[in-house]
Amino acid sequence: MRFSKYQGIGNDFVMIADPDDQITLDPEMVRHLCDRRFGIGGDGVIRVAPGDSDSELFMDYVNSDGSIGEMCGNGIRCLALFARAEGLTSASEIKVGTRAGVKTVTILEDGDVRVDMGPPEFDPKDIPVDWSGDPLHAKIELEDAVVEAACLSMGNPHAVVFVDEPDLVPLSTIGPAIEKHAMFPKGANAEFAVVESPERVRMRVWERGAGETLACGTGACAVAVASRLLRDTAEVVTVVLPGGELVVEWSGSPGDGTSVFMTGPAVKSFEGEIEL
């Protein structure tokens, strides 16, 4: 099977073109492809299939552990450049169907990719999170602590925790504890962030289904939204992740339907063939 490897600020994906919509990404195959020693290596697999009446293409995204992903911000930027390179589209503005709805992706003149990520969701049943109070101040009871998190959805569930220093967070223990907490019936991505200035936020992320990654596009959007609402940051912020930086724009307020926009790079690493 032919593939390409792409990365968006270190968040890396195995990309597969499927113009005839004939390939099934079963969990075992995805785990093999994402294995960094016995496969290709990646945080997930993206199959690019034909769209429908509302979209030109469809992003079939599966996490490295074989679980289905509704949306991937870094992945959809990679998809745009991959689709152009594979001749699946010639457009600079592409309507891409995802399990979180149709997203508009624009390839800019400088090569970066801008994505209309849609509006954030704050209704606990839409995130989803089992919390009866304000989801921006949810209390997560862990074994040895109670953590306050801003919970919201960017097409997938996020729990944003503000800390003094993200680098000091024991991510390998607290990350999976939040990801798999009973409060989140579909699991959650856990972000740990600090506001460095009104225009700059730094974070680390534990991704649902992938573990710690160098970057998470939807997570950066969730952090930017939570920072604006709870830490009074600007409408346009640079979000700094271990793998690089993203620019996130949001001028809305909860429930008003204003989209979040994310801009960042995507890079092809290599291509090849693999026997399955």
N, C-alpha and C positions, 0 to 999 in steps of 0.2 A: 504494500500500500504506500502510495506517495504521501508525503507530509512536508510541511514547513514548520520551522520553529521560530516563534516571534516572542518578543518581550516588551512590556511597557513598564519602564523604570524598575526592571528586575522581576516583575510578576510575569512568569513565562508560561507559554502555552504551546501545545502541539496542535497545529492547524491542519484541518483536512477539508479539501474541497469535495463536495458531493452534489454536483449540479443535477444529477438524476434522482436524488433523494433515495438512495438504495442502501446506505450504510447505517447500521445500528450500533450505537455506542453502548455496549453492555458493560456493566461495572468491572468485570474481570479484565476485559480488554483495556479499559481506561487505566486501571491500576497498573497494568503491565506497561503501557505507553508512558505513563508518568514516572515510572520507577527510574531513579537517577543512576542506578548501577546496572540493572538488567534490561532497561528499556531506553527510551529517548530522554526522559526527564522533563518534568513540568509541574506547574501548580494546577493544571487542568487541561482538558481537551476541548477544542472548539470545532464542531462540524458545521460547515457553511452550506446550507441547503437553500433551495428556492423559497421565496416568500409566498405571500398570498395576495389578495386584492388590495391590501393595505400596506404591503411592504415588498421591497425588491428581493431581500434575502432574509433568511432565518438563522439565528445563532442558537445552535444546539450546544449548550455548555454543560459539561460534567466536571465536577471537582476531582482532584487527584485520588480521593478515596472511593470514587465510583458513585458518589451521591449527585443527584441532579441539582444544578444551580439555576436560579431564576434569572439572574442578571450578573454581569461582570463588567465593571467599568474599564479596567485596563484591557480586558479581553476584547471588548467591542471596538476599541481603537485599533488593536491589532487586526481585527477582522476587516476593517475598512481598507487598510493597506494591502492585506493578503488578498482580498477580493479583487482589488484593482490589478495586482500582480498576476493573478490567475486568470484574468479576463472574464471574471464573473460579473463585472460592472465596469463601465467607463466613467461613471458619474463622480463628481466631487462631493455631492450631497446625496446620502444614501439613507433610505428608510429601511431599518433593520428590525425585523420581528424578534422578540425575545419572550420568555415566559413571564416577563414583567411588563409586557406591552411593547408597542412600536417605539423605537428610539430613532431620532434623526442624528446622523453622524456626518460631520463635514470635515473634509481634508483641506487644510489651510495651505496657502501658498508656501509657507516656510516648512511644510512637511508635518507639522503638528496636527493633531486631530481634536476637534471640538465636538462634544456630545451633549445633546439635550437629554438629560437624565430623567426628566419628568419631575413632578413635585414630590417632596417628602410626605410621608404619611405618618400621622401621629395617633390615630385611633388604635387603641390597644388590640382590637380584634383584627385590624388590618396589618399590624406589624409582623406576626402576632406576638403578644406578651400577656401573660396572665397577671394583670395588675389592675386594680380598681381605681387607683389614684392617677395623678398626673404622670404620664409616661416619661416626661423629661426629668422626673425626680423619683424614679423607681428604686426600690431598695431590694438588693439581691443578697439573700442570706447564704453565705458560704460556710465552710466548716469552721473557720477561725476568724471570720470577719463579716461585717455587713457593708456592702459596697453600694454607693449611690451611682446610678447610671442614667444617662439620657437615652431612652429607647425610641427608635423611629425606624421607618422602613424607607429604603431607597430602591424598592423593588425586591429587596431581601432584608432580613431583620438585622438590626445593629444595636449594640449597647455601648455607648460612649462614656468612658470614665475619665474625668479630669484628674490629673496627678501633678505632683511637683516636678518629677523627672521620669519620662517614659523609659529611659534606658535602665532604670533601677527596678522596674516592675518585673517580678518573677513570672514572665509570660508563659513559660512551659507548664506552670501549675495553675495559675489563675485563669489563663486563657481557655483551656478546655473545661474548667469548672463553670465558667460563664456560658461557653458554647453549648454545653449539654445540660444546663440547669433546667429544672422542671418548669420554671416560669416561661420558658421559650418552647412551645410545642413543636416548632420546626427548627429548633436550634437558633444560634445567633452568632454573628461576627462580633468580636470584642475589640474595641479600640481604646487605647490609652494615650491621652493627649495633654499637651500643655500649650497655652497661649503665650507666645513670645513677644508679640506686638499686635496691634489691631489689624495688621495686614499679614500676619505670619503665625502659623500654628504647626507644631511638630508632633508626630505621633508614631506609635507602633501598632501592629494589628495581629490578632489571632483570627485567621479566617475559618469559618465553618467549612468543614470538609477538606481543609488543606493544611491547617496549622499555621505557624508563624510564616509569613511571607514578607518579601521586601517591600511590597506595596499592595494596596487595595483601592481601586477607584471608587467603588460605592462607599467604602469606609471613609475615604477622604471627603466625599460629599457629606456623609453623615456627620463627620467631625466639624466640617465647615458650618453646617446648619446649626448644630448644637452650640458651637462657639458663638455664633451670631446671636442666638436666642439667650444664652446663659452667661456669656462673657463679653458681650457687646463688641464683637469684632466687626470689621468692615464687610460690605456687601461683596467685595472681591478680595479673596485671601489666597496666599500661597500656602499650600499644605506640604510640609516637608516629611518625607518618609525615608526609611533606610536606603531605598533604591533610587530616590530622586525626588523631584518636585512636581506637583500638579497645581494648576490654577483653577479655583472653584469660585463660581459666581452664584449668589442667591440674594434676591432683593425682596423676598416675600415675607409672609407671616403664616403661622400654622392655619391650614385649612383653606387658604386663598387660591390654591392651584398654581402658584408660580413655580416654574421649572427651575431646577438646579442645572447649571452648565459647568462642564468639566473640560479642561484643555490640557493636553500633554502629548508626549512623544510615543511612538511605537516603532520598533526596529526589528527587521528580519535578522535572525542569527544564522540559520543555515537551512538547507532542505535535504531531503533524501528519500530513501525507500526502506521499509521495514517488513519483515516476514512475520505474519501473525499465526 
